Amino acid sequence: MMQNSTNLLGSNTVVHQKSKGFDIKHTLVEVFTHWRILSITLLLALAGAFLYLQVAKPAYEINATILIKDETRNPNQQSVLHELDLTQSLKIVENEIEIIRSKQLIGQVINDMQLWVVYQQKKGLWYKDIYKTNPVKFTLIKAGHYKVAPEVELSLKDKDSFYLKLPGGEKKEYAYNSAITSSWGTWKLALIRNSYPDESKDFRIKILDQGALALQYRKAIDVNLVNKLTSAVSLTIKDQIEQRGIDFLDHLIVVYNTASMNYKQREAQKALQFLDDRLALLSGQLTEAEKNLEGFKSSQAMPDISSVTKVDLENQQTNDNRLNEVDVQLSVINGIERYVKTPGNHGKLPATLGIVDPGLNSLIEKLSDLQLEHDKLSATTPETNPDFEIINKQIATTRGALRDNVSNIKSSLLNQRANLESRNARFESSIKNIPVQERQFVSIKRQQSTKENLYIYLLQKREEVSVNYASTLANDRVIDQAYSEGKTWPNVPFIIGIAIMLGLGLPAAFFVAKNILSNNILTTHEIYAATPIPILSELSFQKSKQLIGFNSESTFAINEQFKSLRTNLYYLQTNNKSGKVTLVTSSVPGEGKSFVSVNLSSALAFSGKKTIILEMDLRKPKFVDLFKLPSTHPGVTTYLNGNCSQEEIIQSSATLPHLSIITCGPVSQNPPELLESYRLEELMVYLKNNYEHIIIDSPPMRLVTDVLLLTRFVDVTLYVVRQSYTNKAELDYINTLNEQQRLPNVNIIFNGSSSTNYGYGYKKYGYS
């Protein structure tokens, strides 16, 4: 019977199957119920965007292009330093890009151009940056400690003095070039021109932190390859002052080329020092060997050496040369081995003179790049940063691989040395067979020839390095000096779009998050998702808890909602002609059960139905105040205690002729015992015989068990749930009661709804 009747319920009835998952459509509907707030935030966001566009300044895009000599693309044109293996790092264009963008180079440009001092001139209500037109020059004599960038506001008086605005707002006159002490340091101001393009004499000087400014420029500048087929690099930056951006890129290129040349000369100087040390050592050894040879010839009458002896001598000299090369290589390998075995060593890698091993050179180059990256990171980031853990692991891994490679090369060189020494022993044994004088001569001649050949080789390389060191020309070439591509204004559609997204998105996200995180029931959708019990009616929020006035001229939405609830209740009740009993209850106090029961009974009485309402919340009565009835009149407890008759406890409403009221009477200390009394059954039989509708206002279910003693008389149970008040956990409790059939024919009333859904239905027909 109930399932068939619910299809005939009025428009205010909501019957819904249990929902699953996240309902996007319903969420959007709930969000846009707050359309007033969304409208306000949208208007504020659009107003903010409009103000930003009014004060936003255009920026100029500055570009420059340079050609970097990528030595990895032309291995045959490498410098003599790489031929000698005295340096390991080739000039790779990707590395050069990082050098151009380095904080050190950008910081030098900022310091050279004094960009950390910003001059601003007052134009109208705003201060605007000026560049190269400032009439004064700021000089910081001694810097102090400060957290916020200091500002100096001044007004030019004449060619001798100016007014300085003090923190309190007053002005003080100072002479130019006089030392001024402030909380952030000592400084002075010099007049560099008596005229300036604007009549305004008010200026402001900002002193920025050079390190922070260098990081800002590092983020602002783009350095990229023009394309993958060339080593041309483009530099791009945006600046609100066109000439400042041009000067910055031009000076950055100059500083980069200067640093590159200085690095090149330092490397060549190290190579010269190495060669000079070796030549000085060989020079003394060669002089001594030549003196020994000359002295031996003068003291001995030397016969011609036999052809066999000459062959042995030449073989031994060749073998000695190779042995010397192996000794040099072993010396270099030992240096590299000491370097990689020293923990925490981040200095310059040793030279690899004479060692031709692609694997070794590759590992040294990789380690050099990693150490360069480590040094760059340490210049801007503390050692506790997680990025250091990654790069330190890479350095440790590369060191380990380099240690293994060096060990293998050293083992190979030691084997070569042992073989060469073995061959020398054979040659010496053969030479021993010649006469003593010849043998002595061969030994002296061999030493002299070996030293001479090595000396000549190193002397030739020194001359080549000297030529390279003397060169002051940069390997890189400027293709395009810095130039401007014109103004770029703020992207108006983009800014308006962002404003709309923020104006609607932020409050919408707030409402969605509020709904998700709230422990209380906020929407009917949450009830649908938690229980199969139908929602019989949704009542809008009312500030007043008093009785709603029902009359023929009433146009309020809440009146229509109760009338709709009255209609829906007709279809839920049985068709018997005797009194129909409706129980109104809730989980906890404050959910509006008394508000619903009182106004529902009023709506029934207004329709001409003979209705009576019973106040069965015997612990906390309210009807005397709501209906403005005398407190001394007997009530339910008076009757159940046998102190009066049924007719004596019934009172009539002063405003609705078809409504009768039975109040609680004196508060009882034993409500369960009274509710189990046979007199209650007699009262209910009497009421059913004399009234069409009996509305019972019961106590909250969670607090007492009184309600369950009343359900034996009930046809329909209306369970009140209040928006933003009832906890979501109460829905599980209602489900349990329903599954255990503790409440007959239970339906939910969603009370206190702030949704504007009703506005559409009722205002359309003239209801407010």
Secondary structure, 3 states (H helix, E strand, C coil): CHHHHHCCCCCCCECCCCCCCCCHHHHHHHHHCCHHHHHHHHHHHHHHHHHHHHHCCCEEEEEEEEECCCCCCCHHHCCHHHHCCCCCCCCCHHHHHHHHCCHHHHHHHHHHHCCCEEEEEEECCEEEEECCCCCEEEEEEEECCCCCCCEEEEEECCCCEEEEECCCCCEEEEECCCCEEECCEEEEEEECCCCCCCCCCEEEEEECCHHHHHHHHHHHCEEEECCCCCCEEEEEEEECCHHHHHHHHHHHHHHHHHHHHHHHHHHHHHHHHHHHHHHHHHHHHHHHHHHHHHHHHHHCCCCCCCHHHHHHHHHHHHHHHHHHHHHHHHHHHHHHHHHHHCCCCCCCCCCCCCCCCHHHHHHHHHHHHHHHHHHHHHHHCCCCCHHHHHHHHHHHHHHHHHHHHHHHHHHHHHHHHHHHHHHHHHHHHHHCCCCHHHHHHHHHHHHHHHHHHHHHHHHHHHHHHHHHHHCCCCCCEEEEEEEEEEEECCCHHHHHHHHHHHHHHHHHHHHHHHHHHCCECCCHHHHHHHCCCCEEEEEECCCCCCCCCCCCCCCCHHHHHHHHHHHHHHHHCCCCCCCEEEEEEECCCCCCHHHHHHHHHHHHHHCCCCEEEEECCCCCCCHHHHCCCCCCCCCHHHHHCCCCCCHHHCEECCCCCCEEEECCCCCCCCHHHHHCCHHHHHHHHHHHHHCCEEEEECCCCCCCCHHHHHHHHCCEEEEEEECCCCECHHHHHHHHHHHCCCCCCEEEEEEEECCCHHHHHHHCCCCC
